[in-house]
Amino acid sequence: MRRLIECVPNFSEGRDRKRIEALAAAMSGIKGAWVLDLHSDPDHNRSVITVAGEPEPVSEAALGGVAKAAEWIDLRRHTGEHPRIGAIDVLPFVPIEGVSMENCVAFARHAGEEIWARHKIPVYFYEEAAMRPERKRLESVRSGEFEYLRDEVLRNTDRTPDIGGPALHPSAGAVAVGARKFLIAYNINLDTSDVSIAKKIARLIRASNGGLPHVKAIGVELKERKLAQVSTNLTDFDETPIRRVFEAVRLEAERNGCSIHSSEIVGLVPRKALDPKDAADLLLEDFAPAKKILENRLEIKINEEAPDGISLRSIGS
């Protein structure tokens, strides 16, 4: 059976095109691993790169991105709407086919050890790779962000990194390395610049406040577009699908005197999670099945090296 995993590093750089392209280049050209998607947002000041393939090459590619980010990104000069603790903020490993979650935990732990050994960037483990139960949730690890955490680790042993430290790296901060199920990063843009409405809707729909199960949400301002955004993560799309989140936000937007301008998928989405025929109803920006469906992108890349072709099972089936 073919062994396939995905890694989706989130970098704290979404404005400098030269640096963003350098990050993607640092993860490319490794046999058995393919960069499938690059999503950058200047307001979040964040880039999400999706790399998938065989476990060992994917891990090598991810560490190549870490090395470039450690060299080029200085968190002391970074501002943006998205919470972050590091130049490489999160580094999750996700099983696709022929690989267990336990395998991905091992890949995550190895990557964390290499990050500290090579770059002296402290590491926190989260989700299934968490070494402490209170660190399973990423938001707990990232609480206070870089500016608070760099002081807190020196006075509070409960915040000490799992590997390295206790002090954070001066410019690169820390990195949260995890193993998890497939996550859908889904943003809904409102036709208003009033970010208080987006924040209100986010509070209502997120699971931690009693809203939709398996949904994390924050409200952010997109200054360049003059829009407010409800930025969400769907951690179990079988239980809470994309359409349910869209409809919940639409209803709350109407109650607050506005409507949905558009929505977007950050990175890729499993075939099972989104029927391409629904893209128009969801007002999805820049959506094409060949570009945004994970299995489609991976099949194309693998077929370029294996002319006989493959067929991936649908993720989550």
C-alpha positions as CSV (number, residue, x, y, z in Angstrom):
1,M,0.0,0.0,0.0
2,R,1.2,3.5,-0.8
3,R,2.1,5.6,2.2
4,L,1.0,9.2,2.0
5,I,0.9,12.1,4.4
6,E,0.3,15.8,4.3
7,C,2.1,18.6,6.1
8,V,0.7,22.1,6.2
9,P,3.3,24.5,7.7
10,N,1.9,28.0,8.5
11,F,4.6,30.7,8.2
12,S,4.4,34.3,9.7
13,E,4.9,36.0,6.3
14,G,2.2,37.0,3.9
15,R,3.4,40.2,2.4
16,D,6.9,39.9,1.0
17,R,6.5,37.9,-2.3
18,K,10.2,37.2,-2.5
19,R,10.3,35.6,0.9
20,I,7.1,33.7,0.3
21,E,8.4,32.2,-2.9
22,A,11.7,31.3,-1.2
23,L,9.8,29.4,1.5
24,A,7.9,27.4,-1.2
25,A,11.2,26.8,-3.1
26,A,12.9,25.5,0.0
27,M,10.2,22.8,0.3
28,S,10.3,21.9,-3.4
29,G,12.5,19.6,-5.6
30,I,12.5,16.6,-3.1
31,K,11.6,13.3,-4.8
32,G,8.5,11.8,-3.3
33,A,7.1,15.1,-1.9
34,W,5.1,17.7,-3.8
35,V,4.2,21.3,-2.9
36,L,0.5,21.3,-3.8
37,D,-0.7,24.7,-2.7
38,L,0.5,28.1,-1.5
39,H,-2.0,30.5,0.1
40,S,-0.8,33.9,1.4
41,D,-2.8,36.7,3.0
42,P,-1.3,40.2,3.7
43,D,-3.8,41.1,6.4
44,H,-3.2,37.9,8.3
45,N,0.5,38.3,7.3
46,R,0.6,34.5,7.0
47,S,1.3,31.9,4.3
48,V,0.1,28.3,4.4
49,I,2.0,25.8,2.2
50,T,0.6,22.3,1.6
51,V,3.1,19.6,0.9
52,A,2.1,15.9,0.5
53,G,3.6,12.6,-0.5
54,E,5.7,9.9,1.1
55,P,6.4,10.5,4.8
56,E,10.2,10.8,4.9
57,P,10.4,13.2,1.8
58,V,7.5,15.3,3.2
59,S,9.3,15.6,6.6
60,E,12.5,16.6,4.8
61,A,10.6,19.2,2.8
62,A,8.9,20.6,5.9
63,L,12.3,21.0,7.6
64,G,13.6,22.8,4.5
65,G,10.8,25.3,5.0
66,V,11.6,25.7,8.7
67,A,15.3,26.4,7.8
68,K,14.4,29.2,5.4
69,A,11.8,30.7,7.7
70,A,14.3,30.7,10.6
71,E,16.7,32.5,8.3
72,W,14.4,35.1,6.9
73,I,11.5,35.8,9.3
74,D,12.0,38.0,12.3
75,L,8.9,37.9,14.6
76,R,10.0,41.0,16.4
77,R,9.1,43.0,13.2
78,H,6.0,41.0,12.4
79,T,2.4,42.3,12.7
80,G,-0.8,40.7,11.4
81,E,-4.3,39.7,12.3
82,H,-3.6,36.0,12.9
83,P,-2.4,34.8,16.3
84,R,1.2,33.4,16.2
85,I,4.0,32.3,18.4
86,G,6.7,31.7,15.8
87,A,8.2,32.4,12.4
88,I,7.0,28.8,11.7
89,D,3.9,29.0,13.7
90,V,2.4,25.5,13.3
91,L,3.7,22.4,11.6
92,P,1.0,19.7,11.5
93,F,1.4,16.2,10.0
94,V,-1.8,14.5,8.7
95,P,-2.3,10.9,7.6
96,I,-3.7,10.4,4.1
97,E,-3.3,6.8,3.1
98,G,-1.4,3.8,4.4
99,V,-0.2,5.8,7.5
100,S,-1.7,5.8,11.0
101,M,-2.1,8.7,13.3
102,E,0.5,7.0,15.6
103,N,2.9,7.2,12.7
104,C,2.2,10.9,12.2
105,V,2.9,11.5,16.0
106,A,6.3,9.9,15.5
107,F,7.0,12.1,12.4
108,A,5.9,15.1,14.4
109,R,8.1,14.2,17.4
110,H,11.1,13.6,15.1
111,A,10.6,16.9,13.3
112,G,10.4,18.7,16.7
113,E,13.7,17.2,17.7
114,E,15.4,18.2,14.5
115,I,14.0,21.8,14.7
116,W,15.6,22.2,18.1
117,A,18.9,20.4,17.1
118,R,19.3,22.4,13.9
119,H,18.0,25.8,14.7
120,K,17.6,26.1,18.5
121,I,13.9,27.0,18.1
122,P,11.9,25.6,21.0
123,V,9.0,23.3,20.2
124,Y,5.5,22.7,21.6
125,F,3.6,19.5,20.6
126,Y,-0.2,19.8,20.1
127,E,-3.2,17.7,19.1
128,E,-2.4,14.0,18.9
129,A,1.3,14.7,19.3
130,A,0.7,16.6,22.6
131,M,2.9,15.4,25.5
132,R,0.7,17.1,28.1
133,P,-3.2,17.0,27.9
134,E,-3.5,20.7,28.5
135,R,-1.5,21.3,25.3
136,K,-3.7,19.3,22.9
137,R,-5.6,22.4,21.9
138,L,-3.5,24.7,19.7
139,E,-5.2,27.8,21.1
140,S,-3.9,26.8,24.6
141,V,-0.3,26.5,23.3
142,R,-0.6,29.8,21.4
143,S,-2.3,31.8,24.3
144,G,-0.8,35.3,24.6
145,E,1.1,35.0,21.3
146,F,4.8,35.6,20.8
147,E,5.1,38.9,22.7
148,Y,3.5,37.5,25.9
149,L,5.0,34.0,25.7
150,R,8.6,35.1,25.4
151,D,8.4,36.6,28.9
152,E,6.0,34.1,30.3
153,V,8.2,31.1,29.7
154,L,10.9,32.7,31.9
155,R,8.6,33.1,34.9
156,N,6.1,30.2,34.6
157,T,7.3,26.7,34.2
158,D,3.8,25.6,33.0
159,R,4.5,27.4,29.7
160,T,8.0,25.9,29.2
161,P,8.4,24.3,25.7
162,D,8.3,20.5,25.3
163,I,11.7,20.6,23.6
164,G,14.3,23.3,24.1
165,G,14.1,26.6,25.9
166,P,13.0,27.7,28.3
167,A,13.7,31.0,26.4
168,L,12.2,31.4,23.0
169,H,14.4,31.9,19.9
170,P,15.0,35.7,19.7
171,S,13.6,36.2,16.2
172,A,11.9,32.9,15.3
173,G,10.0,32.4,18.6
174,A,8.7,28.8,19.0
175,V,6.9,26.3,16.8
176,A,3.9,24.2,17.5
177,V,4.3,20.8,15.9
178,G,1.4,18.5,15.7
179,A,-0.3,15.4,14.3
180,R,-4.0,15.7,13.6
181,K,-6.9,14.7,11.3
182,F,-7.6,16.7,8.2
183,L,-8.6,20.3,9.1
184,I,-10.4,22.7,6.8
185,A,-9.4,26.3,7.0
186,Y,-12.4,28.2,5.8
187,N,-12.9,32.0,5.8
188,I,-16.1,33.9,5.2
189,N,-15.9,37.5,4.2
190,L,-18.7,39.9,5.2
191,D,-19.8,42.9,3.0
192,T,-18.9,45.2,5.8
193,S,-15.7,46.6,7.3
194,D,-17.1,46.5,10.8
195,V,-14.9,43.9,12.4
196,S,-17.0,44.0,15.6
197,I,-19.7,42.1,13.7
198,A,-17.2,39.4,12.5
199,K,-16.0,39.0,16.1
200,K,-19.6,38.8,17.4
201,I,-20.4,36.1,14.8
202,A,-17.2,34.2,15.6
203,R,-18.1,34.1,19.3
204,L,-21.5,32.7,18.5
205,I,-20.5,29.9,16.2
206,R,-17.3,28.5,17.8
207,A,-17.6,25.3,19.7
208,S,-15.8,26.7,22.8
209,N,-18.7,29.1,23.3
210,G,-21.4,26.5,22.8
211,G,-21.8,27.1,19.0
212,L,-21.1,24.6,16.2
213,P,-19.3,21.4,17.2
214,H,-15.7,21.1,15.9
215,V,-15.5,24.8,14.8
216,K,-12.9,27.3,15.8
217,A,-13.5,30.9,14.8
218,I,-12.1,34.4,15.1
219,G,-13.2,37.7,13.6
220,V,-10.5,39.7,11.8
221,E,-10.3,42.9,9.7
222,L,-9.1,42.7,6.1
223,K,-7.9,46.3,5.8
224,E,-6.7,45.9,2.2
225,R,-10.1,44.7,1.1
226,K,-12.1,46.9,3.5
227,L,-14.0,43.7,4.6
228,A,-14.5,41.9,7.9
229,Q,-13.8,38.2,8.0
230,V,-15.0,35.3,10.1
231,S,-12.0,33.0,10.0
232,T,-12.7,29.4,10.9
233,N,-11.1,26.0,11.3
234,L,-13.3,22.9,10.9
235,T,-11.7,20.1,12.8
236,D,-14.3,17.5,11.9
237,F,-16.0,18.2,8.6
238,D,-18.1,15.0,8.8
239,E,-19.8,16.4,12.0
240,T,-19.9,20.0,10.9
241,P,-19.6,20.5,7.1
242,I,-18.7,23.6,5.3
243,R,-22.2,24.4,4.2
244,R,-23.5,24.4,7.8
245,V,-20.8,26.9,8.8
246,F,-21.7,29.1,5.8
247,E,-25.4,29.1,6.6
248,A,-24.8,29.8,10.3
249,V,-22.7,32.9,9.4
250,R,-25.2,34.0,6.8
251,L,-28.0,34.0,9.3
252,E,-26.0,35.9,11.9
253,A,-24.8,38.4,9.3
254,E,-28.4,39.1,8.3
255,R,-29.3,39.7,11.9
256,N,-26.5,42.3,12.1
257,G,-27.5,44.1,8.9
258,C,-25.0,42.7,6.5
259,S,-24.5,39.7,4.2
260,I,-21.7,37.4,2.9
261,H,-19.5,38.9,0.3
262,S,-17.5,35.7,-0.4
263,S,-15.8,32.8,1.1
264,E,-12.5,30.9,0.6
265,I,-10.7,27.7,1.3
266,V,-7.2,28.2,2.7
267,G,-5.0,25.4,1.4
268,L,-6.7,22.2,0.1
269,V,-9.9,20.4,0.9
270,P,-10.6,16.6,0.8
271,R,-12.9,15.4,-2.0
272,K,-15.4,14.1,0.5
273,A,-15.7,17.5,2.2
274,L,-16.9,19.6,-0.8
275,D,-19.0,18.9,-3.8
276,P,-17.7,21.2,-6.6
277,K,-21.3,22.0,-7.5
278,D,-21.7,23.8,-4.2
279,A,-18.9,26.3,-4.9
280,A,-21.2,28.9,-6.4
281,D,-23.7,28.7,-3.6
282,L,-20.9,29.1,-1.1
283,L,-19.6,32.1,-3.0
284,L,-16.1,30.5,-3.0
285,E,-13.3,32.6,-4.4
286,D,-10.7,31.2,-6.8
287,F,-12.1,27.7,-6.6
288,A,-11.4,25.0,-9.1
289,P,-11.5,21.2,-8.3
290,A,-8.2,20.6,-10.0
291,K,-6.6,23.3,-7.8
292,K,-8.3,22.9,-4.5
293,I,-9.3,19.3,-4.0
294,L,-6.4,17.5,-2.3
295,E,-6.8,14.1,-4.0
296,N,-7.0,15.8,-7.5
297,R,-3.8,17.8,-6.9
298,L,-1.9,14.8,-5.5
299,E,-3.0,12.5,-8.3
300,I,-1.7,15.0,-10.9
301,K,1.6,15.3,-9.2
302,I,2.1,11.5,-8.7
303,N,1.0,10.7,-12.2
304,E,3.7,13.0,-13.6
305,E,6.2,10.5,-12.1
306,A,4.1,7.3,-12.5
307,P,2.5,7.2,-16.0
308,D,0.2,4.2,-15.1
309,G,-1.6,6.5,-12.6
310,I,-3.1,5.9,-9.2
311,S,-6.4,6.3,-7.5
312,L,-6.5,7.8,-4.0
313,R,-9.3,6.8,-1.6
314,S,-11.4,9.7,-0.4
315,I,-10.0,11.1,2.8
316,G,-12.3,10.4,5.7
317,S,-14.0,7.5,4.0
